[in-house]
Amino acid sequence: MSSGNGEGAFQRPRPASPDDDFHTPEKRAPDPCGSHPRDWGIEQVCEFLRRSGSEDPELLRCLRGKKFPGSTLFYLTESELEEMGIGTGVRLKLLYCLSKLGQRHVDIMKVFNDPIHGHIEMHPLLVQIIDTPQFQRLRYIKQLGGTYYVFPGASHNRFEHSLGVCHLAGRLIEALQKRQPELDINHRDILCVQIAGLCHDLGHGPFSHMYDGRFIPRVCPGTAWKHEDASVKMFEHLIDSNDLRLVLEYYGLKPDEDIDFIKEQIAGPIKTEKSSSSWPYRGRPEEKGFLYEIVANKTSGIDVDKWDYFARDCHHLGIQNNFDHVRYITFARVCDIEGKRHICTRKKEAGNLYDMFHTRNCLHRQAYQHKISNIIEIMITDALLKAYPHIRIKGSKGNMYNIATAREDMEAYTKLTDEIFLSILHSDEKELEEARQILCKIERRDLYKYLGETQPPEGKEIPKERYSKMAEEIVKSQPSTSSNKTGLKPEDFIVDVINMDYGMKKKNPVNNVGFYSKYNREKAFKISKEQVSQLLPEKFEEQQIRVYCKAADEETICDARKYFVQWCKDNNFTKPQDCDIVAPELTPMKADCNVVRDDEKHVSKAKRKLEYGPQQL
């Protein structure tokens, strides 16, 4: 999408000229005098104020004392001028002059043609970030990892998703700025929120969530590492290795404060030993706390990251998207909830928000947690576990890292993408033979065999500590009807535990959303589930257990299915859907498992009456 040189060089935009209306941006001649206001020194700033009639002595004295350059002048806000002690009349006159100046020196935006959002404009600073090796790396990381091996259309990458999140972040914050000027949203806020949206996924490893969700926990059990941590480190590396701090200043940002703000939006508050304040963030004060709810909303889970992957993933998967983010932006407002500012929506949108979380759940069921894409990711993980001690990646200062430790050095991590799959597959090194055989099986679709799916009783979900012991439990559940020839062992079984929820585990995320009425748009309130509909879910989290077998011969697989059914019976798990066929001698597990309850009978009988009439019953 972007055709930058990838070097991150600082290229200042060309200033406008009187002939600009007659040429495309590419043909505009640069001004040899460097007359763009960002290039002005303090004396040029003062000269501009004199010519524009804003030659207030106190104002000029303040500007000279603080040595304001043109890059800072461009983005002065009323609150900053008020803190400097500038009177109301002078403030308003100055801000008017600056707005006129800004209109004459508009930044030339770059246009990207996105299949989801259409033609989107990107600020030159965002383009500078896009055209770096660290960001371009995202072109080579699949958005949905192993799901691409099941859904042929799911070939999109983290690169285009990040552009989409940046665009939606800009649309939402600009809508709030226009709708509520009293929020004091300024140019810095908008750019920082867009940069956070652009860079929030920089830390993803090969095959996206497979790396941090499957591979790293098996290499380093108990680690608390998340891809958001790597996103922050990669962002810092991107800024430093491409000398972008001067570029940030050139476009009016304050590097230390605003870089903290961007990092906090990606991964949460920056932990410090001296943090004693009740407000945990450093980048923005509490009155602007709503800005932290745009890219990654820790309060309710409603954020632009989800909006883009809903629309983008549904488009590429061929699944219907039932959530309209444009409508949400139209009704979004910042309201007061218990003395704090939060992004809220109209009360009539409550049902739509339940649809949004239901869409998320459907995407997980149909695609993200598809039983075949999951086993392919498990097989890729097995291959990486076999290969990672033998693969070396060169990092900073010439140090060497492997697939697991590369995340500790961003120069090495920049080189780690989905390409590792082909590197192993096409390698002829003896040490990689076992890993190569596993990947060859994926290519031939010779996958581990799916045995079935079950669920534990409510309130007796499987804890993480038990995950590694479940294969051994299945082997111990050998049914009396199974063949003794197979000799199944724990390593023959793979147990995949999946926790499905609405984004906040057992909690209802809509309970954390503020709603406002058209009669009072300033105060927000909560809406209970019962006030919305009687047809909404009672539970917001469930656990599914899927079991696979590595064996290839039919006799062993047939016995493995019986082991699985017996294990479900021993643990009082739900009856696997096809167990009456694969293990009829072991089912039914309970006396009532194939019996329709009385209330279901009543409904069924009433339905037949409507369809056929009482005389035919």
N, C-alpha and C positions, 0 to 999 in steps of 0.2 A: 504493500500500500504506500509506504514511504520510500522514496528513492534517494535518501541522504547518503553521504559518503561514509557514514559509520564511524567517523573519527571524533565526533562531538566538538568540532572546532567552533569557536565563538565567532559568529558572523552577524554583525549588527545590521538591522534592516535598513534598506535604503530610504532616505527621507523623501517626502513628497516634493514635487516640483509643479510649476504652473501648467506644464504640458501633460500632467498625469492623466487627465481625462481623455487624452487622445492615444494612449498607449496601454497595452496590457502590462501587468506588474512585471513580467519577465523582461520587457523592453525599456523599462524606466532607467534613465541614466542616473548614476549615483551623484550626489552633491559633493563636490570636492572640498567644500568648506565644512562639511560635517555639521550641518545646521539643524539636525534633529534635536529637539529640546533635551533628550536624555544625555546628549553630549555637552550640554552647557556647563560652564563653571559657575561659581557663585556670582561673579560680576555680570555675566550674561543673564543670569536669572533676575538679578536686580534691575538690569536694563530693560528686560521684558516687562517687569512690573511697572517701571516708570512710563514706558510707552503705552501700557494698557490702562494707565490712570490709577494704579494701585500702589502709589508711592508713599504709603503711610510710613513715617520714620520708625515707629515702633516695630512694624512688620519687617522692614529692611534690617533693622538692628538684630532682631531675633534670627532672621535667616542667615545673616553674616556670622552671628555668634555660633550657630549650630553648623555653619558651613554647608548648607543644603545644596547639593548638586542638582542638575536638571532631572536626573533619574529619580530623585526623591520628590522633587517639586511636583512632578506629574501625578503623584498618588497621595498627596496630602489630603487628609480627611478633616471634616469640621471638628470632630472631637480632638484631634491632634492640635489643630490651630487654637482651640479653646484652652487646651492645657498649656500652650505657649503664652496665653494671656492676651490673645488678639481679640479685639472687640467684635461684636456681632456684625455690625455694618461692614467692617473691613473684611471679615471672614466671608460673608456672602458674596461680596464683590470679587474677592480673590478666587473663590470657588467657581464663580461664573466665568471669569477669565480663563481659568484652567480647563474648564469644560470646553470652551471655544478652542483653546489651544489643542486639546486632545482630539477634537473633531477634525482639525487641519492636519494632524499627524497620526492617523489611524494605523495601527499595526496591520500589515498585510497577512491575512489568514491563509492557511493552506487548507484546501478542500480534499476530503477523502470520500470516496463513493463506497458506502457500507451497505451490504445487502439487507441489513435489518433496519437501520435508522436513516437510510438514504444518504444525501450529501451532507456531511458534517464538517464544520469548520474547526480548525485547530490553531491556537495561538502560537506564534513563533517560538516561544519558550518551550511549549509542549513538543513541537517538532524537533527542537534541539535535543530533547530527552529521548524521543523516539529514535532518532538517528544516532544511537550509540550501540556498541556491541552488546552491552548488558540487556538492553531492551529488545534488540533484534533477535536475541537468543530465544525469545518467546515464540518466534515463528516455527520453532522446531520442537515444541512441546504440545502434544495433543490436549485439547480442552477436556476431553472425556476419556483419556487413557485407553484402556482395553475395550471400551464400548465400541470403538471404531471397527473392531473385528466382528461385531454382531450387526451394527447399523452402518451400512456402507456410506451413508451420507454424512456421518459424524466425523468428518475429516478436518474440522476447523480447529484452530490453535488458540493458545492463550494470548497471542499477539492481537488478533482482531477483537477478542473479548475485552481486553484491556482498553483498546480504543473506544469501544462502546460504553464501558463504565465511565471513562473520562467524559465522554459526550453527555451522558445522562446526569452525571454529577454537576456539570456546568448548567444543564437545563434546569435542574431543580433549584440550585442555589440562586441562579439569575431570576427565576420565577419568584422566589421568596424576596429577593432584593427589590424587585419591581413592585410586588404586591404590598410589602411592608417596609417602607423606607426607614421607619423608626428602629429597625434591627441594626442599622449602621453596618450593613454588609459592604465591604469595600473591595477594591481591585485585588488586594493581597489575599483576602479570604477566598475569592473566586478561583484565583490561580492555584492556591494551595490545595483546595478541595479537588480541583481537576487533576493536579499532579498526583495526589493520593490515589484517585481513581485509576490513573494511568499506571501507577507503579505498585498497586496492591498485590499483584501476583508475580512479581519479579522473583520470588523465592521458590517457586514450584520446581520440583525435580522431574526426572524422566517419568512420563506417563502421569503427570499431575498428582492426584491424590494417592495413586499407587505407591509412590516413593515415600511420602510421609505417613501414609496410613497402613501400609503393609510391609514395605522393605525395611525402613528404619526401625520400627518396633521389633522386628525379628533380629536385626543386627545388634541393636542396642536396647534390649528389653528394659522397660521402666523409664526410658528417656522422655522428657517433657518437651522435646523439640517439636516445633510446628513450622510450617512453611512461611507463616507470617514473620517469624523471627528472621528467617533468611531473606525475606523481602526487605526488611529494614536494613540489614547488612548490605544487601545488593544495591539498594538505593544509595546508601552512603558511598559505596564503591563506585557507583555510576557517577555521582557528583564529583568525587575527588579525582578519579582517573581520567575524566574528561574536562577537568578544570571549569566546571559549571558554576562555581560560587560567584564568579564575576558576572556571569550571565544572569544569575538570579538577582543580583544587585542592580544590574542594568535595567531589568524589568520591574524594579521597585520593590523587590522582596528583601526582607531582613534575614540573611542566611541562618543565623543561629536560632532565632525565635521561630521562623517559618519552617525550617527543616525539622525542628522538634515537633511542630504542629502536624506536618505531613507524616512523620513516623508514628505519631500517636494515633492518627486516623487509621493507619494500617494495622498496628499491633497493640494498641491500647496504651495506657500511661507508661511513661518511662520511669522505671524503678530507681529511686535514689535513697540513700541512707538517711538523709535529712528531711524526708518528705513528712511534714507534720500537718500540713494544711488539709482541710476536709475536701478541697477541690484537688483531684489528683493530677490534673493536666497542667503542662507548662506552656504549651503553644498558644492557647487562647483562654481568656478569663471565663468565669462561670456564666456570665450573661450571654456568652456566645457558645455555650455548651451544645446547643442544637446542631452546630456544624459537625460535631462528631457523630451525628446520626445519619449522615448522608451516604458515605461510602460503605461503612461497616457498622450497622446499628446494633450495638450490644444490648439495647433496652428492649426492643420489640422484634428485631430481625427484619424489619422492612427497610431495605436499602437498595441503592442503584445497582450494586453488584448482582443481587438476585434478579432484578428486573432485566438486566441484559442477558444473563444466562438462561432465564426462562424463555425469552423471545428467540435468542440465538440457537439454543439447544433444540427447542421445539421445531424451529425452521429446518435444521439439519437432520433431525431425527425423524421428521414426518409426523410429529405429534401435535395435537391442537393445544395452543396456549390460551387459557381462559382468563388471563389477567391483563388488564389494560393500564400500563404504567403512565400513559399520557393523561388519562383521566385522573389518576392519583395526583400527578403534578398540578393539574388544574385546580384541585381542591386543597392542596397542601398549604398549611399556615403554621406559624409558630405561635403557640398559646402557652398560657401559664398553667402549670400543674403543680400544686402544692409549693408555690414560690419559685419553681424552676421552669425554664423555657424548654419546650419540646416541640418537635414537628408533629402536627396533628392533622386530621382530615375530617370531613363532614360526617355527621352521624349516619347519613344514608349510605355511606360507603362500608359500613361494618360487614355486611354480607359479602361484599366484594373482597374484603381482606381474608375472610375465611376461604373464599375461592382461591385466593393467592396461595395460601398455605396448603390447600388441598392440591393445587397444581404442583407445588413442590413435592408433595408426597407421591403424587402420581408419577412424576418424572423419576423419582427414586425407584418406585416399584417396576416401572416399565423399562427403564433404561439404565440409570446409574447403578442399580443393584441387580441387574439382569443376571440370572444364574449362570449363563454361559460367559458373559463378559467378565464376571467375577472370577470364574475359574481360569480364564485366560490370564487375568492379572495375577492370580496366584501362581500360575505356571511361569510367567515372566519373572515374578519375584523369586521363585525357586532357581531360575536360571541366573539371576543376578547374585543370589547367595552363593552359588557355585563359582561364579566368575570374579566377584569383587576383590578377593585377595590377590588376583593375578593381573588386574588392570591398573595401570598407573596413569595419573593425570597430573601434568605439570602445573604448579601454582606459582604464587608470588615467591620471589627470591630463589627460584629454582627448586623449591621444595616439591616433593612428589606425594600425591594423595591417591586414595582408591575411591571407588564409587560411593562408599559410605562416608568417608572423612572429607571428601571434596566440599561438603557443605560448610566446613570450618574455614575455608579460604575462598573468597569470592572470585579470585582470578581463575582458580581451578573449577569452581562451580559454574562459571560462565561457559565452560566447555562441556558441561555434562547435560545432555539433552536426550530425547528419544533415539537419537542416532546410535546410542549405546547398543540398542537391539541389533542393528545391522552390523555393527562392529564385531559383536560376538558371533552372529550368524555366519558371517563371511570370513571369519578368522580360521586359520589353519594351525593355530597354536595348540599343542597337546594339552596344556593346562586348562584350556577352555572347552575341551571335548564334551564333558558332561553338560555344561551349560548350553553348548551348541545343539546337542541332541534334544534338549527340552524345547528350544526355540524351533527346531525343525518339526517337532510334533505339532506345534501351533500352526506352522505353515501348512502342514498336511491335514489339519483339523483332527488330529489324533489326540483328543483331549482327555483329561481325567473324567471318569464317568459320574454323572449326577445320580445320586441314589434317592434323594427326596428332601422334603422340607417339613419342619415341625415347629411348634411353639411351646414354651413352658407355660405352666399355669400363671394366672395373674398374681403378682406379688412374689413369685418365685423365679424371677429372671436370673439368668446365669451370670455370676460376677466374672470380671476379667481374670481373676486368679485361677478360675476353673477351666478357662479356654484350652490351655495346653494339655490338660488331663483328659479331655473328652474323647479323644481317639482311643485311649487306653480303656476308657469305660465301655466304649462300643465293643471292643474285642472281648471284654469280660461278659458281655451280654449275648454270648453265642447261644442261639436257640437250639433245642434238642433235635429239630428237624433238619438242621444244616448238615452239609457234608463235612466230614473231618479231613478230607483230602486237601482242601484249599489252604489251610494253615494261615489264616489272615492274621496280620500283625498290626500294631498301632500305626506304623509308618505307611501302611496301605490306605489309611483313611485320612481325609482332610475335613475338618469341621470349620465351617465359616459362620460366625455369629454376626448377625446384622441387627443393628438397633435403628428402627424407623421412628421418626417423630416429626413434629411440626417446627423443629428448629430450636426448641428450648426444653428438650427431654420431656418430662411428664407435665410441664406447665403449658397452659394455653397462652400462646404469644399475644393474642388479641387483647388479653386482659391488661397488657402493658401499654396499649395504644390509647392516646387521648383523642377524643372526638369533640367537635364544637357544633353548635347549632347556628342556623342562619340568623337567629334572633340575637345571638351574642357570640361574636367571633373571637373574642378575647379570652374568655374562660373556657377551659376544656373539662371534660368529665369522662368517666369510664362507662362502658356498656357491657353488661353481663351477657353470657351466651344465651340465656333464656329470653332476653329481650330482643334477640335477633331472629331465632328460629328454633323450632322443636326438632329439626332434622339435622342438627349439627353433631359432630362426634362427641361421645362421652369420654373417650380416652384420647390422649395425644401422643402416646408412645407405645410401641410394641417391639417385641424381640422375635426375630426369626432365626432358626438354626437350619443351615443347609449342610448336607453331608455328601462328599464325593469319594470315589475310590480310584486309586492309581492303576489298578489291575486292568488288563486288556481282554482276557478270555471270558467268555460268557458265563461259564460255570462259576468262576470266582465272583463275578459281578452279581450273579443271581444270589449267591450265598451272602454277599455283602449287604444286599438289600434286606435280607431276612435279619441279619445282625442289627441293621438300623431300625427296623420295625420293632424288634424285641427290645432294643434300647429305649425307644419311645414309650413302649409299654411299661418297662421297669421304672421309668422316671415320671410316669403320669403326664407325658407330653401329649399334645394334640395328635390325633390319628393322621398319619400321612395320607394324602389324597388318594393314591392308587394302591394302598396297601392291601385292599381286598383282592387285587389282581396279582400283585407280586408275592404276597405271603398270605394266602387265604386261610392257611392252617393256624395262623397266629392272630387272626381277627375274627370278630370284633374285640377290641381291647376292653370295652366297657359294655355293660348290658344295654345302655341307652345310647350308644354312640351312633347307631343308625336309625334311631327313633325320632320322629318329628314331634316336637313339644306340642302340648295342648293349644297354646296360644297360636302357634304356627298352623295347626290343624284348622282352627277356627277361621283364620284369615284365608287359608287355602279353600275351605268349603264355601265361604262367602264369595270368593272370587269366582268359583265354578258356577255358583248360582247366577252371578251377573252374566257370565259368558254363555251358559247353556240353558238356564232356566231351571226352576225347582223340579219340574216333571222329569228331567233327564238325569237327576242325581239318584 
